[in-house]
Amino acid sequence: MFKPKVIYYEKDIVNYELGKELMEKYKEVPKIEIENHNNIEEMRKKSNKEFIDMKRNLIIGIRKTHKFVENHKTSDYLVPYTSSGCTAACMYCYLVCNYNKCSYLRLFVNREQMLDKIIKTSEKSEKELTFEIGSNSDLVLENSITKNLVWTIENFKDTKKGRLTFPTKFDMVDDILVLNHKGKVTVRMSVNPDYIINRVEFGTSRLDARINAINKLKEAGYNVGILIAPVIMVENWKELYLELIKILDSKLSKKAKKDAFFEIIFMTYSYVHTKINEEAFSNAINLYNKDIMRGGGRGKYRYKEEYKKDGEMFFRKQMNKYFPNNKIEYIV
Ligand code: SF4
């Protein structure tokens, strides 16, 4: 259970139900009032070495930007929702690109306003829309602090139209199993070989626990997707990922295997990651490999086309063998 070291908060959070609840829940934790959750000067000044220590803080504010971004993968819109950042520290986390070393967990207490916008947009649309609510954080992790997933599903389930989706790397799903979600929610569990989880995805759930969570969610009637992501081309990556596919084949329940869909995403890395990681995790493996990666613009690194093509062929072949009836939404 996450116990914050210090809470940085905007004073107006107490005008919201969730703000009051969090202040009560953490009444023993030292607090510092801030003007704006987006700009905490003492955090920006900290060194990369302090990255993990910074992740022990919790920031509570009010979300001011509510712009939906069109998306054409597993949803129609990416929606800024109830949190951004995370207490975990995956070495490739793309939130580090967006927030740099300030990718600590921020909670936003104006959830009514955010969900209201989703509901109004979905009910106005002629088409059935899907909203990705977890692109800025991990909502299963967040739920363990705020219960916001429970709140969201309960308040969304009776809308006339629309669906919600979010990815996660955590297994604490028991709170949402009992809810009457009415089939409107898709949970997409991200998986990786234990070798990668142990060395790269610090602070997230183990593979076995994630697979158990998939089986429980399916049993509870949720739509379930599986993200094999990000695929990291370490030296023996084909062996590792073949083993992962075999583990999924043997440990997923019949129900989960029947209609889970897959998304497969190769890792994107960046100059910012290399700088933070070499100082914050000096003993960790180096995810940047100049021989197989190329610059992808704005300081980003991607696998070179020939390696990606080979990777795609590998996954298509193995998935065809072990999961011939499951749809692969995309491989990117
Ligand atoms: S769990 Fe997700 S949001 Fe959290 S650090 Fe890892 S990739 Fe980032």
Residues whose N, C-alpha, C, O or C-beta is under 5 A from the ligand:
A	BS01	SF4	G85 C86 A88 A89 C90 C93 S137 D138 K169
